[in-house]
């Protein structure tokens, strides 16, 4: 084997290795980015907390609620209330309604953010339907809660002094039915076929 052939082979292996690494990183990028956003509030991703806030300011802020579905998600999805004015630091409770108008069960996952994006580190969710996958039976409607507060430290940040309103947005995407649900559904369909026969 000539030196040139060996060099070409090494170059080809190197290029294939780089391409494989790039593909692997592209698959890891979405979950890693989502974790980064949830930890830092980057890109308007609200933070999570397990306890309520104890400091409540007299100043209020308006939270507007927005809802949409991905193009392939057949659910209807909307906020129950369009907006609420809440004291900064006080725990708020809002509801969204989802309806499955189809004749099949559908699972969905909601992605969320707040705008303006710089508010992300100060908008804190205590509990939210978006933390878990949702499954709606055919024709089922459900009210889904979100519990949140706006961190009083928002007023210590000079870059957020002018912010008087926040928009909390959710988009629902259809996902695969959970394995346990699919197994139970298949068993029920088998039983129905046996009964018919």
Buried (B, 14 or more C-beta within 10 A) or exposed (E): EEEEEEEEEEEEEEEEEEEEEEEEEEEEEEEEEEEEBBEEBBEBBBBBBEEEBEEBBEEBBEBBBBBEBEEEBEBBBBBEEEBBEBBBBBBBEBBBBBBBEEEEBBBBBBEBBBBBEBBBBBBBBBBBBBEEBBBBEEEBEBEBEBBBBBBBBBBEBEEBEEBEEBBBBBBBBBBEBEEEBEEEBEEEEEEEEEEEE
